[in-house]
Amino acid sequence: MISSDLLIRPETAADLPAIDALHDHAFGPGRFARTAARLREGVAPDPELSLVAMVGGRLAGSVAMTPIVIGRQPALLLGPLAVDPDFGKRGIGRRLVRETLARARAAGHRLVLLVGDAPYYGPLGFRAVSPQRVTMPGPVDPRRVLIAELIEGAFETAEGAVRSARLA
């Protein structure tokens, strides 16, 4: 159940230390070596799509969206998504994902890629991607590469290597 005092808003520079601490706690120091983290290197997340969830003035969760390219198709990379364990099992993570996807759609984005668990993200509009269709730049379990079309049919023209938007 989501708290009535939940506020979801774009992250600000003042939120970054708390977000960093949350990510350290949730993912540990190895988080920077992951393929998805490497795609985000050197590219700022979209400030309108990177959101925080606040409960009673405290950071309860965060999600980021970073520009990437799939083949020649612009897309967004969702993640990291993290929820403070004190606020777990309340739907905050799903609410953050739904909100950022809605904002991305309204801003005209077409595709969102992520590396995550299909049972969690499937109900939020994500589906598995064939590793023959989309290739990640580093080691990743291909069953965890998921895509969401924000515009029906957008994935039809996306194929190839996923790369950082800074390399596009």
DSSP file (Angstrom, degrees, kcal/mol; ACC not computed):
  #  RESIDUE AA STRUCTURE BP1 BP2  ACC     N-H-->O    O-->H-N    N-H-->O    O-->H-N    TCO  KAPPA ALPHA  PHI   PSI    X-CA   Y-CA   Z-CA
    1    1 A M              0   0    0      0, 0.0     2,-0.4     0, 0.0    91,-0.1   0.000 360.0 360.0 360.0 134.6    0.0    0.0    0.0
    2    2 A I        -     0   0    0     89,-0.1    89,-0.1     1,-0.1     4,-0.0  -0.675 360.0-114.0 -87.4 133.4    1.3    3.4   -1.0
    3    3 A S    >   -     0   0    0     -2,-0.4     3,-1.4     1,-0.1    -1,-0.1  -0.319  15.0-129.5 -64.8 145.2    1.5    6.0    1.8
    4    4 A S  T 3  S+     0   0    0      1,-0.3    -1,-0.1    51,-0.0    -2,-0.0   0.695 107.8  58.3 -69.9 -18.0   -0.8    9.0    1.4
    5    5 A D  T 3  S+     0   0    0      2,-0.1    51,-0.8    51,-0.0     2,-0.3   0.147  76.6 129.9 -98.7  21.8    2.2   11.3    2.0
    6    6 A L  E <   -A   55   0A   0     -3,-1.4     2,-0.4    49,-0.2    49,-0.2  -0.594  36.8-170.7 -74.5 130.9    4.2    9.9   -0.9
    7    7 A L  E     -A   54   0A   0     47,-2.6    47,-3.2    -2,-0.3     2,-0.5  -0.993   6.2-165.3-124.5 124.7    5.5   12.6   -3.2
    8    8 A I  E     +A   53   0A   0     -2,-0.4    45,-0.2    45,-0.2    43,-0.0  -0.950  25.6 147.8-110.3 128.5    7.1   11.8   -6.6
    9    9 A R  E     -A   52   0A   0     43,-2.1    43,-2.9    -2,-0.5     3,-0.1  -0.952  52.5 -75.4-150.0 164.2    9.1   14.5   -8.2
   10   10 A P  E     -A   51   0A   0      0, 0.0    41,-0.3     0, 0.0    38,-0.1  -0.375  57.3-106.5 -61.9 144.1   12.2   15.0  -10.5
   11   11 A E        -     0   0    0     39,-3.1     2,-0.3    36,-0.2    39,-0.1  -0.355  35.3-155.9 -68.3 154.0   15.4   14.5   -8.7
   12   12 A T    >>  -     0   0    0     -3,-0.1     3,-1.4     1,-0.0     4,-0.6  -0.800  33.4-101.7-123.2 168.4   17.5   17.6   -7.8
   13   13 A A  G >4 S+     0   0    0     -2,-0.3     3,-0.9     1,-0.3    -1,-0.0   0.838 121.9  61.7 -58.2 -33.1   21.2   18.1   -7.2
   14   14 A A  G 34 S+     0   0    0      1,-0.2     4,-0.4     2,-0.1    -1,-0.3   0.746 100.2  55.2 -66.7 -22.2   20.4   18.3   -3.5
   15   15 A D  G <> S+     0   0    0     -3,-1.4     4,-2.4     1,-0.2     3,-0.4   0.678  83.7  88.4 -80.8 -18.5   19.0   14.7   -3.7
   16   16 A L  H <X S+     0   0    0     -3,-0.9     4,-2.9    -4,-0.6     5,-0.2   0.843  83.3  51.0 -59.3 -42.3   22.2   13.2   -5.1
   17   17 A P  H  > S+     0   0    0      0, 0.0     4,-2.2     0, 0.0    -1,-0.2   0.927 114.4  44.9 -61.0 -41.0   24.0   12.4   -1.9
   18   18 A A  H  > S+     0   0    0     -3,-0.4     4,-2.2    -4,-0.4    -2,-0.2   0.884 113.8  49.8 -68.5 -38.0   21.0   10.5   -0.5
   19   19 A I  H  X S+     0   0    0     -4,-2.4     4,-2.6     2,-0.2     5,-0.2   0.925 110.5  50.5 -64.6 -44.6   20.5    8.7   -3.9
   20   20 A D  H  X S+     0   0    0     -4,-2.9     4,-2.5    -5,-0.2    -2,-0.2   0.910 110.9  48.6 -59.4 -43.4   24.1    7.7   -3.9
   21   21 A A  H  X S+     0   0    0     -4,-2.2     4,-2.3    -5,-0.2    -1,-0.2   0.895 110.8  51.1 -64.1 -40.2   23.9    6.3   -0.4
   22   22 A L  H  X S+     0   0    0     -4,-2.2     4,-2.7     2,-0.2    -2,-0.2   0.919 111.3  47.6 -62.7 -44.2   20.7    4.4   -1.3
   23   23 A H  H  X>S+     0   0    0     -4,-2.6     4,-3.1     2,-0.2     5,-0.7   0.895 110.1  52.4 -65.6 -40.7   22.4    2.9   -4.4
   24   24 A D  H  X5S+     0   0    0     -4,-2.5     4,-1.6    -5,-0.2    -1,-0.2   0.934 114.2  43.5 -58.6 -45.2   25.5    1.9   -2.3
   25   25 A H  H  <5S+     0   0    0     -4,-2.3    -2,-0.2     1,-0.2    -1,-0.2   0.911 120.6  40.3 -66.4 -43.7   23.2    0.2    0.2
   26   26 A A  H  <5S+     0   0    0     -4,-2.7    -2,-0.2    -5,-0.2    -3,-0.2   0.867 133.1  16.8 -75.9 -37.8   21.0   -1.5   -2.5
   27   27 A F  H  <5S-     0   0    0     -4,-3.1     3,-0.3    -5,-0.2    -3,-0.2   0.607  92.7-142.2-117.4 -16.4   23.7   -2.5   -5.0
   28   28 A G    ><< -     0   0    0     -4,-1.6     3,-1.5    -5,-0.7     4,-0.1  -0.067  46.4 -53.8  76.0 178.6   27.0   -2.4   -3.3
   29   29 A P  G >  S+     0   0    0      0, 0.0     3,-1.0     0, 0.0    -1,-0.2   0.715 126.7  70.1 -68.6 -20.4   30.4   -1.3   -4.7
   30   30 A G  G >> S+     0   0    0     -3,-0.3     3,-1.4     1,-0.2     4,-0.5   0.527  71.6  93.3 -73.3  -3.8   30.1   -3.7   -7.7
   31   31 A R  G X4 S+     0   0    0     -3,-1.5     3,-0.7     1,-0.3     6,-0.3   0.795  77.5  59.2 -61.8 -27.8   27.3   -1.6   -9.2
   32   32 A F  G <4 S+     0   0    0     -3,-1.0    -1,-0.3     1,-0.2    -2,-0.1   0.697  99.6  57.3 -75.5 -18.0   29.8    0.4  -11.3
   33   33 A A  G <4 S+     0   0    0     -3,-1.4    -1,-0.2    -4,-0.2    -2,-0.2   0.598  82.5 108.1 -87.7 -11.4   31.1   -2.7  -13.1
   34   34 A R  S <X S-     0   0    0     -3,-0.7     4,-2.0    -4,-0.5     5,-0.2  -0.313  79.0-119.6 -68.9 150.7   27.7   -3.7  -14.4
   35   35 A T  H  > S+     0   0    0    104,-0.6     4,-1.7     1,-0.2     5,-0.2   0.904 113.2  52.0 -56.6 -45.6   27.0   -3.4  -18.1
   36   36 A A  H  > S+     0   0    0      1,-0.2     4,-1.0     2,-0.2    -1,-0.2   0.894 108.6  51.2 -61.8 -39.1   24.0   -1.0  -17.5
   37   37 A A  H  > S+     0   0    0     -6,-0.3     4,-0.7     1,-0.2     3,-0.4   0.876 107.1  54.1 -65.3 -36.0   26.2    1.2  -15.3
   38   38 A R  H >< S+     0   0    0     -4,-2.0     3,-0.6     1,-0.2    -1,-0.2   0.847 102.8  56.5 -67.8 -32.6   28.8    1.4  -18.0
   39   39 A L  H 3< S+     0   0    0     -4,-1.7   126,-0.3     1,-0.2    -1,-0.2   0.798 106.8  51.2 -66.0 -26.9   26.2    2.5  -20.5
   40   40 A R  H >< S+     0   0    0     -4,-1.0     3,-2.1    -3,-0.4    -1,-0.2   0.630  81.3 118.9 -85.0 -14.0   25.4    5.5  -18.2
   41   41 A E  T << S+     0   0    0     -4,-0.7   125,-0.2    -3,-0.6     3,-0.1  -0.287  86.5   3.4 -57.5 129.0   29.1    6.6  -17.8
   42   42 A G  T 3  S+     0   0    0      1,-0.1     2,-0.5   124,-0.0    -1,-0.3   0.508 109.6 100.9  76.9   4.5   29.6   10.1  -19.1
   43   43 A V    <   -     0   0    0     -3,-2.1    -1,-0.1   122,-0.0   122,-0.0  -0.982  68.6-133.7-124.9 122.9   25.9   10.7  -19.9
   44   44 A A        -     0   0    0     -2,-0.5    -3,-0.0     1,-0.1     2,-0.0  -0.492  27.7-112.4 -71.9 139.4   23.7   12.7  -17.6
   45   45 A P        -     0   0    0      0, 0.0    21,-0.3     0, 0.0    -1,-0.1  -0.359  43.5 -89.1 -64.9 153.9   20.3   11.1  -16.8
   46   46 A D    >>  -     0   0    0     19,-3.2     4,-1.4     1,-0.2     3,-0.9  -0.523  35.8-147.2 -65.7 119.8   17.4   13.0  -18.2
   47   47 A P  T 34 S+     0   0    0      0, 0.0   -36,-0.2     0, 0.0    -1,-0.2   0.741  95.0  49.5 -67.1 -22.8   16.5   15.5  -15.4
   48   48 A E  T 34 S+     0   0    0      1,-0.1    -2,-0.1   -38,-0.1    55,-0.0   0.670 117.0  40.6 -86.4 -17.0   12.8   15.4  -16.1
   49   49 A L  T <4 S+     0   0    0     -3,-0.9     2,-0.7    16,-0.2    -1,-0.1   0.508  91.8  89.2-109.7  -8.0   12.6   11.6  -16.1
   50   50 A S     <  -     0   0    0     -4,-1.4   -39,-3.1    14,-0.1     2,-0.3  -0.839  66.5-175.4 -94.9 114.0   14.9   10.8  -13.2
   51   51 A L  E     -AB  10  63A   0     12,-1.5    12,-2.4    -2,-0.7     2,-0.3  -0.702  23.6-153.4-118.3 157.3   12.6   10.8  -10.2
   52   52 A V  E     -AB   9  62A   0    -43,-2.9   -43,-2.1    -2,-0.3     2,-0.5  -0.945  12.6-142.0-123.5 151.0   12.6   10.5   -6.5
   53   53 A A  E     -AB   8  61A   0      8,-2.7     7,-3.5    -2,-0.3     8,-1.4  -0.967  21.0-166.8-110.1 125.2    9.9    9.2   -4.1
   54   54 A M  E     -AB   7  59A   0    -47,-3.2   -47,-2.6    -2,-0.5     2,-0.5  -0.925   9.8-173.0-115.2 136.9    9.7   11.1   -0.9
   55   55 A V  E >  S-AB   6  58A   0      3,-2.6     3,-1.7    -2,-0.4   -49,-0.2  -0.974  79.6 -17.3-128.6 116.3    7.8   10.1    2.2
   56   56 A G  T 3  S-     0   0    0    -51,-0.8     3,-0.1    -2,-0.5    -1,-0.1   0.846 128.2 -53.7  59.2  34.4    7.6   12.5    5.0
   57   57 A G  T 3  S+     0   0    0      1,-0.3     2,-0.4   -50,-0.0    -1,-0.3   0.479 115.9 115.2  80.4   2.4   10.6   14.5    3.6
   58   58 A R  E <  S-B   55   0A   0     -3,-1.7    -3,-2.6     1,-0.0     2,-0.4  -0.861  75.2-108.9-108.8 139.8   12.7   11.3    3.5
   59   59 A L  E     +B   54   0A   0     -2,-0.4    -5,-0.2    -5,-0.2     3,-0.1  -0.522  40.0 169.5 -65.8 119.0   14.1    9.7    0.3
   60   60 A A  E     -     0   0A   0     -7,-3.5    24,-2.8    -2,-0.4     2,-0.3   0.670  61.1 -21.0-103.2 -25.0   12.1    6.4   -0.1
   61   61 A G  E     -BC  53  83A   0     -8,-1.4    -8,-2.7    22,-0.3    -1,-0.4  -0.985  52.7-154.3-172.7 168.6   13.2    5.6   -3.7
   62   62 A S  E     -BC  52  82A   0     20,-2.5    20,-2.5    -2,-0.3     2,-0.3  -0.991   2.8-170.0-153.6 156.1   14.7    6.8   -6.9
   63   63 A V  E     -BC  51  81A   0    -12,-2.4   -12,-1.5    -2,-0.3     2,-0.3  -0.988  10.2-158.0-145.3 144.5   14.7    5.9  -10.6
   64   64 A A  E     -     0   0A   0     16,-0.7    15,-2.9    -2,-0.3     2,-0.4  -0.895   5.5-157.8-122.6 154.4   16.9    7.3  -13.4
   65   65 A M  E     - C   0  78A   0     -2,-0.3   -19,-3.2   -19,-0.3    13,-0.2  -0.994  14.6-174.2-130.9 125.0   16.4    7.4  -17.2
   66   66 A T  E     - C   0  77A   0     11,-2.1    11,-3.0    -2,-0.4     2,-0.1  -0.957  28.6-110.2-123.2 136.4   19.5    7.8  -19.4
   67   67 A P  E     + C   0  76A   0      0, 0.0    98,-1.2     0, 0.0     2,-0.2  -0.411  46.2 160.4 -64.8 136.8   19.6    8.3  -23.1
   68   68 A I  E     -DC 164  75A   0      7,-2.5     7,-2.3    96,-0.2     2,-0.4  -0.811  31.8-124.6-139.0-179.0   21.1    5.4  -25.1
   69   69 A V  E     -DC 163  74A   0     94,-2.2    94,-2.5    -2,-0.2     2,-0.6  -1.000   7.1-159.8-134.2 136.1   21.0    4.1  -28.7
   70   70 A I  E >  S-DC 162  73A   0      3,-3.0     3,-2.6    -2,-0.4     2,-0.8  -0.950  77.0 -47.5-113.1 107.6   19.9    0.7  -29.9
   71   71 A G  T 3  S-     0   0    0     90,-2.8    89,-0.1    -2,-0.6    87,-0.1  -0.577 124.3 -29.7  64.7-109.3   21.4    0.3  -33.4
   72   72 A R  T 3  S+     0   0    0     -2,-0.8    -1,-0.3    85,-0.3    86,-0.1   0.369 117.8 105.0-113.5   0.3   20.4    3.7  -34.8
   73   73 A Q  E <   -C   70   0A   0     -3,-2.6    -3,-3.0    86,-0.2     2,-0.1  -0.719  69.6-129.8 -89.2 121.1   17.2    4.1  -32.7
   74   74 A P  E     +C   69   0A   0      0, 0.0     2,-0.3     0, 0.0    -5,-0.2  -0.403  41.5 157.1 -62.7 144.7   17.3    6.5  -29.8
   75   75 A A  E     -C   68   0A   0     -7,-2.3    -7,-2.5    35,-0.1     2,-0.4  -0.886  36.3-110.0-153.3-179.1   16.0    5.0  -26.6
   76   76 A L  E     -Ce  67 112A   0     35,-1.5    37,-3.3    -2,-0.3     2,-0.6  -0.935  16.0-140.2-122.1 148.2   16.2    5.4  -22.8
   77   77 A L  E     -Ce  66 113A   0    -11,-3.0   -11,-2.1    -2,-0.4     2,-0.5  -0.949  18.9-147.0-107.0 117.8   17.8    3.1  -20.3
   78   78 A L  E     +C   65   0A   0     35,-2.8    37,-0.4    -2,-0.6   -13,-0.2  -0.718  37.1 165.0 -85.9 129.5   15.8    2.7  -17.1
   79   79 A G  E     +     0   0A   0    -15,-2.9     2,-0.1    -2,-0.5   -16,-0.1  -0.472  25.2  17.8 131.6 161.8   17.8    2.3  -13.9
   80   80 A P  E     -     0   0A   0      0, 0.0   -16,-0.7     0, 0.0     2,-0.5   0.517  55.6-176.3 -74.3 150.7   18.9    2.1  -11.4
   81   81 A L  E     +C   63   0A   0    -18,-0.2     2,-0.4    -3,-0.2   -18,-0.2  -0.969  12.6 169.8-108.8 125.0   15.6    1.7   -9.6
   82   82 A A  E     -C   62   0A   0    -20,-2.5   -20,-2.5    -2,-0.5     2,-0.4  -0.999  19.5-167.5-141.1 142.1   16.1    1.5   -5.9
   83   83 A V  E     -C   61   0A   0     -2,-0.4   -22,-0.3   -22,-0.2     5,-0.1  -0.997  33.4-112.0-127.8 132.0   13.7    1.6   -2.9
   84   84 A D    >   -     0   0    0    -24,-2.8     3,-2.7    -2,-0.4     4,-0.2  -0.395  27.2-126.5 -58.3 131.5   14.9    2.1    0.7
   85   85 A P  G >  S+     0   0    0      0, 0.0     3,-1.4     0, 0.0    -1,-0.2   0.793 108.8  66.5 -55.0 -28.1   14.2   -1.2    2.6
   86   86 A D  G 3  S+     0   0    0      1,-0.3    -2,-0.1   -26,-0.0   -26,-0.1   0.732 109.2  38.5 -63.1 -20.0   12.3    0.8    5.2
   87   87 A F  G X  S+     0   0    0     -3,-2.7     3,-0.6   -27,-0.2     5,-0.4   0.177  90.8 133.0-115.5  14.9    9.7    1.5    2.5
   88   88 A G  T <   +     0   0    0     -3,-1.4    -4,-0.0     1,-0.2   -28,-0.0  -0.172  60.2  26.4 -66.5 160.0    9.8   -1.8    0.7
   89   89 A K  T 3  S+     0   0    0      1,-0.1    -1,-0.2   -87,-0.0    -2,-0.0   0.749  90.7 103.4  61.5  28.2    6.7   -3.8   -0.3
   90   90 A R  S <  S-     0   0    0     -3,-0.6    -2,-0.1   -87,-0.0    -1,-0.1   0.337  95.8-106.7-117.2   3.7    4.5   -0.6   -0.6
   91   91 A G  S  > S+     0   0    0    -89,-0.1     4,-2.1   -90,-0.1     5,-0.1   0.586  80.3 129.0  84.5   9.7    4.5   -0.3   -4.4
   92   92 A I  H  > S+     0   0    0     -5,-0.4     4,-2.5     2,-0.2     5,-0.2   0.912  70.7  50.6 -67.7 -42.3    6.9    2.7   -4.5
   93   93 A G  H  > S+     0   0    0      1,-0.2     4,-2.3     2,-0.2    -1,-0.2   0.933 112.8  46.1 -60.8 -46.3    9.2    1.1   -7.0
   94   94 A R  H  > S+     0   0    0      1,-0.2     4,-2.8     2,-0.2    -1,-0.2   0.886 111.3  52.7 -63.5 -38.3    6.4    0.3   -9.4
   95   95 A R  H  X S+     0   0    0     -4,-2.1     4,-2.3     2,-0.2    -1,-0.2   0.909 108.6  50.1 -64.6 -41.5    4.9    3.8   -8.9
   96   96 A L  H  X S+     0   0    0     -4,-2.5     4,-2.5     2,-0.2     5,-0.2   0.922 112.3  47.7 -61.0 -44.4    8.3    5.3   -9.8
   97   97 A V  H  X S+     0   0    0     -4,-2.3     4,-2.4     2,-0.2     5,-0.2   0.938 112.1  48.7 -64.5 -46.6    8.5    3.2  -13.0
   98   98 A R  H  X S+     0   0    0     -4,-2.8     4,-2.2     1,-0.2    -1,-0.2   0.916 113.4  47.9 -59.0 -42.6    4.9    4.0  -14.1
   99   99 A E  H  X S+     0   0    0     -4,-2.3     4,-2.3    -5,-0.2    -2,-0.2   0.921 112.3  46.9 -67.3 -44.4    5.5    7.7  -13.5
  100  100 A T  H  X S+     0   0    0     -4,-2.5     4,-2.4     1,-0.2    -1,-0.2   0.884 112.7  50.6 -67.8 -35.7    8.8    7.9  -15.4
  101  101 A L  H  X S+     0   0    0     -4,-2.4     4,-2.6    -5,-0.2    -1,-0.2   0.911 110.3  49.8 -65.3 -41.4    7.4    5.9  -18.3
  102  102 A A  H  X S+     0   0    0     -4,-2.2     4,-2.3    -5,-0.2    -2,-0.2   0.911 112.7  46.8 -62.9 -42.2    4.3    8.2  -18.5
  103  103 A R  H  X S+     0   0    0     -4,-2.3     4,-1.6     2,-0.2    -1,-0.2   0.897 111.7  50.9 -67.5 -39.3    6.6   11.2  -18.5
  104  104 A A  H  <>S+     0   0    0     -4,-2.4     5,-2.4     2,-0.2     4,-0.3   0.919 110.9  48.7 -63.8 -43.1    8.9    9.7  -21.1
  105  105 A R  H ><5S+     0   0    0     -4,-2.6     3,-1.6     1,-0.2    -2,-0.2   0.932 110.7  50.4 -60.8 -46.3    5.9    8.9  -23.4
  106  106 A A  H 3<5S+     0   0    0     -4,-2.3    -1,-0.2     1,-0.3    -2,-0.2   0.802 107.1  55.4 -63.3 -28.6    4.5   12.5  -22.9
  107  107 A A  T 3<5S-     0   0    0     -4,-1.6    -1,-0.3    -5,-0.1    -2,-0.2   0.470 123.4-104.6 -84.7  -1.2    8.0   13.8  -23.9
  108  108 A G  T < 5 +     0   0    0     -3,-1.6    -3,-0.2    -4,-0.3    -2,-0.1   0.540  67.7 149.7  94.2   7.3    7.9   11.9  -27.2
  109  109 A H      < -     0   0    0     -5,-2.4    -1,-0.3    -6,-0.2     3,-0.1  -0.414  28.2-164.6 -72.0 153.9   10.3    9.1  -26.3
  110  110 A R        +     0   0    0      1,-0.3    40,-3.4   -36,-0.2    41,-1.2   0.763  59.3  29.1-111.4 -34.2    9.6    5.8  -28.1
  111  111 A L  E     - F   0 149A   0     38,-0.2   -35,-1.5   -37,-0.2     2,-0.4  -0.968  49.6-166.3-137.5 146.5   11.6    3.0  -26.3
  112  112 A V  E     -eF  76 148A   0     36,-2.0    36,-2.5    -2,-0.3     2,-0.3  -0.994  11.2-169.3-133.0 127.4   12.9    2.1  -22.9
  113  113 A L  E     +eF  77 147A   0    -37,-3.3   -35,-2.8    -2,-0.4     2,-0.3  -0.824  11.5 165.8-110.5 150.7   15.4   -0.7  -22.2
  114  114 A L  E     - F   0 146A   0     32,-2.2    32,-2.8    -2,-0.3     2,-0.6  -0.983  36.4-126.7-155.2 164.8   16.5   -2.1  -18.9
  115  115 A V  E     + F   0 145A   0    -37,-0.4     2,-0.3    -2,-0.3    30,-0.2  -0.972  63.9 102.8-112.9 113.6   18.3   -5.0  -17.3
  116  116 A G  S    S-     0   0    0     28,-2.8     2,-0.5    -2,-0.6    -2,-0.1  -0.933  71.8 -50.4-170.2-171.9   16.0   -6.5  -14.7
  117  117 A D    >>  -     0   0    0     -2,-0.3     4,-2.6     1,-0.1     3,-0.7  -0.712  35.2-148.7 -88.5 122.1   13.6   -9.2  -13.6
  118  118 A A  H 3> S+     0   0    0     -2,-0.5     4,-2.9     1,-0.2    -1,-0.1   0.864  95.9  58.3 -58.8 -39.5   10.7  -10.0  -16.1
  119  119 A P  H 34 S+     0   0    0      0, 0.0    -1,-0.2     0, 0.0    -2,-0.0   0.858 114.0  39.2 -61.5 -31.1    8.3  -11.0  -13.3
  120  120 A Y  H <4 S+     0   0    0     -3,-0.7    -2,-0.2     2,-0.1     4,-0.2   0.933 126.2  33.1 -79.9 -49.0    8.7   -7.5  -11.8
  121  121 A Y  H ><>S+     0   0    0     -4,-2.6     5,-1.7     1,-0.2     3,-1.3   0.701 100.0  79.0 -86.4 -20.3    8.8   -5.4  -14.9
  122  122 A G  G ><5S+     0   0    0     -4,-2.9     3,-2.1    -5,-0.3    -1,-0.2   0.923  92.7  50.4 -54.4 -49.8    6.5   -7.4  -17.2
  123  123 A P  G 3 5S+     0   0    0      0, 0.0    -1,-0.3     0, 0.0    -2,-0.1   0.655 104.9  61.0 -64.5 -12.3    3.3   -6.0  -15.6
  124  124 A L  G < 5S-     0   0    0     -3,-1.3    -2,-0.2    -4,-0.2    -3,-0.1   0.349 131.6 -88.0 -95.6   5.3    4.8   -2.5  -16.1
  125  125 A G  T < 5S+     0   0    0     -3,-2.1    24,-0.4     1,-0.3     2,-0.3   0.503  85.5 128.5 107.3   5.5    4.9   -3.0  -19.9
  126  126 A F      < -     0   0    0     -5,-1.7    -1,-0.3    22,-0.2     2,-0.3  -0.679  30.7-176.7 -96.8 149.2    8.3   -4.6  -20.4
  127  127 A R  E     -G  147   0A   0     20,-2.2    20,-2.6    -2,-0.3    -9,-0.0  -0.952  34.0 -86.5-138.8 160.3    9.0   -7.8  -22.4
  128  128 A A  E     -G  146   0A   0     -2,-0.3     2,-0.4    18,-0.2    18,-0.2  -0.246  36.7-142.2 -65.7 152.8   12.1   -9.9  -23.1
  129  129 A V        -     0   0    0     16,-1.7    16,-0.2    13,-0.4    -1,-0.1  -0.949  19.2-114.4-118.3 136.3   14.4   -9.0  -26.0
  130  130 A S    >>  -     0   0    0     -2,-0.4     4,-2.2     1,-0.1     3,-1.3  -0.509  16.8-138.4 -67.4 131.7   16.1  -11.6  -28.3
  131  131 A P  T 34 S+     0   0    0      0, 0.0    -1,-0.1     0, 0.0     5,-0.0   0.707 105.5  60.1 -66.3 -16.8   19.8  -11.5  -27.9
  132  132 A Q  T 34 S+     0   0    0      1,-0.1     3,-0.1     3,-0.1    -2,-0.1   0.717 110.3  41.8 -77.0 -20.3   20.1  -11.9  -31.7
  133  133 A R  T <4 S+     0   0    0     -3,-1.3    27,-2.9     1,-0.3     2,-0.4   0.850 124.8  25.8 -93.1 -40.6   18.1   -8.7  -32.0
  134  134 A V  E  <  -h  160   0B   0     -4,-2.2     2,-0.5    25,-0.2    -1,-0.3  -0.992  68.6-163.6-131.3 125.6   19.7   -6.5  -29.4
  135  135 A T  E     -h  161   0B   0     25,-2.0    27,-3.1    -2,-0.4    -3,-0.1  -0.928  10.4-143.3-115.2 133.3   23.2   -6.9  -28.1
  136  136 A M        -     0   0    0     -2,-0.5     4,-0.1    25,-0.2    27,-0.1  -0.576  21.4-121.5 -88.4 155.0   24.6   -5.3  -24.9
  137  137 A P  S    S+     0   0    0      0, 0.0    -1,-0.1     0, 0.0    26,-0.0   0.452  87.8  16.3 -79.5   0.9   28.2   -4.1  -24.7
  138  138 A G  S    S-     0   0    0      0, 0.0    -2,-0.2     0, 0.0     2,-0.2  -0.877 106.0 -43.0-155.0-174.3   29.2   -6.3  -21.9
  139  139 A P        +     0   0    0      0, 0.0  -104,-0.6     0, 0.0     2,-0.3  -0.395  65.1 147.0 -66.0 131.1   28.3   -9.4  -19.9
  140  140 A V        -     0   0    0     -2,-0.2    -4,-0.1    -4,-0.1     5,-0.1  -0.960  55.8-104.1-159.6 144.3   24.6   -9.6  -19.1
  141  141 A D    >   -     0   0    0     -2,-0.3     3,-2.4     1,-0.2     4,-0.3  -0.642  31.3-145.8 -70.4 114.9   22.1  -12.4  -18.7
  142  142 A P  G >  S+     0   0    0      0, 0.0     3,-1.0     0, 0.0   -13,-0.4   0.741  95.4  65.1 -60.0 -22.5   20.1  -12.1  -21.9
  143  143 A R  G 3  S+     0   0    0      1,-0.2   -25,-0.2   -15,-0.1    -2,-0.1   0.666  98.8  55.0 -72.0 -14.3   16.9  -13.2  -20.2
  144  144 A R  G <  S+     0   0    0     -3,-2.4   -28,-2.8   -27,-0.1     2,-0.7   0.436  79.4 102.6 -98.9  -1.1   17.1   -9.9  -18.1
  145  145 A V  E <   +F  115   0A   0     -3,-1.0   -16,-1.7    -4,-0.3     2,-0.3  -0.764  54.0 175.6 -86.1 116.1   17.3   -7.5  -21.1
  146  146 A L  E     -FG 114 128A   0    -32,-2.8   -32,-2.2    -2,-0.7     2,-0.3  -0.874  16.8-160.9-126.0 152.2   13.8   -6.1  -21.4
  147  147 A I  E     -FG 113 127A   0    -20,-2.6   -20,-2.2    -2,-0.3     2,-0.4  -0.973   4.3-161.6-134.0 147.2   12.1   -3.4  -23.5
  148  148 A A  E     -F  112   0A   0    -36,-2.5   -36,-2.0    -2,-0.3     2,-0.6  -0.998  15.4-141.8-126.9 129.8    9.0   -1.3  -23.3
  149  149 A E  E     -F  111   0A   0    -24,-0.4   -38,-0.2    -2,-0.4     3,-0.1  -0.794  13.6-174.9 -86.6 124.3    7.5    0.4  -26.3
  150  150 A L  S    S+     0   0    0    -40,-3.4     2,-0.4    -2,-0.6   -39,-0.2   0.690  83.8  38.5 -88.3 -21.9    6.1    3.8  -25.4
  151  151 A I  S >  S-     0   0    0    -41,-1.2     3,-2.3    -3,-0.1    -1,-0.3  -0.997 104.7-105.9-126.8 123.9    4.7    4.1  -28.9
  152  152 A E  T 3  S+     0   0    0     -2,-0.4    -2,-0.0     1,-0.3   -42,-0.0  -0.200 104.5  16.1 -52.7 131.5    3.2    1.0  -30.5
  153  153 A G  T >  S+     0   0    0      1,-0.0     3,-1.3     3,-0.0     4,-0.4   0.377  85.7 122.2  87.8  -3.3    5.5   -0.5  -33.1
  154  154 A A  G X   +     0   0    0     -3,-2.3     3,-0.9     1,-0.3    -2,-0.1   0.811  69.7  57.7 -62.8 -30.0    8.6    1.5  -32.0
  155  155 A F  G >  S+     0   0    0     -4,-0.2     3,-1.3     1,-0.2    -1,-0.3   0.673  84.9  81.5 -76.4 -15.4   10.6   -1.6  -31.5
  156  156 A E  G <  S+     0   0    0     -3,-1.3    -1,-0.2     1,-0.3    -2,-0.2   0.814  99.2  38.9 -59.0 -30.7   10.2   -2.8  -35.1
  157  157 A T  G <  S+     0   0    0     -3,-0.9     2,-0.6    -4,-0.4   -85,-0.3   0.339  95.9  96.0-103.0   5.8   13.0   -0.5  -36.2
  158  158 A A    <   +     0   0    0     -3,-1.3     2,-0.3    -4,-0.1   -87,-0.2  -0.869  45.5 134.8-102.8 120.7   15.3   -1.0  -33.3
  159  159 A E        +     0   0    0     -2,-0.6     2,-0.3   -89,-0.5   -87,-0.3  -0.952  35.3  38.3-161.4 140.0   18.0   -3.7  -33.8
  160  160 A G  E    S-h  134   0B   0    -27,-2.9   -25,-2.0    -2,-0.3     2,-0.2  -0.819  88.1  -2.0 123.8-159.4   21.7   -3.9  -33.1
  161  161 A A  E     -h  135   0B   0     -2,-0.3   -90,-2.8   -27,-0.2     2,-0.5  -0.455  57.3-134.1 -74.9 138.7   24.2   -2.9  -30.5
  162  162 A V  E     +D   70   0A   0    -27,-3.1     2,-0.3   -92,-0.2   -92,-0.2  -0.802  37.0 168.7 -88.6 131.1   23.2   -1.0  -27.5
  163  163 A R  E     -D   69   0A   0    -94,-2.5   -94,-2.2    -2,-0.5  -124,-0.1  -0.960  39.1 -86.6-142.9 161.5   25.5    1.9  -26.8
  164  164 A S  E >   -D   68   0A   0     -2,-0.3     3,-1.4   -96,-0.2     4,-0.4  -0.315  33.8-125.1 -62.6 145.5   25.8    5.0  -24.7
  165  165 A A  G >  S+     0   0    0    -98,-1.2     3,-0.8  -126,-0.3   -97,-0.1   0.763 110.3  66.5 -64.7 -23.7   24.3    8.1  -26.2
  166  166 A R  G 3  S+     0   0    0      1,-0.2    -1,-0.3   -99,-0.2   -98,-0.1   0.732 103.1  46.4 -69.9 -19.1   27.7    9.8  -25.7
  167  167 A L  G <         0   0    0     -3,-1.4    -1,-0.2     1,-0.2    -2,-0.2   0.466 360.0 360.0 -96.7  -4.1   29.1    7.4  -28.4
  168  168 A A    <         0   0    0     -3,-0.8    -1,-0.2    -4,-0.4    -2,-0.1   0.481 360.0 360.0 -76.5 360.0   26.2    7.9  -30.8
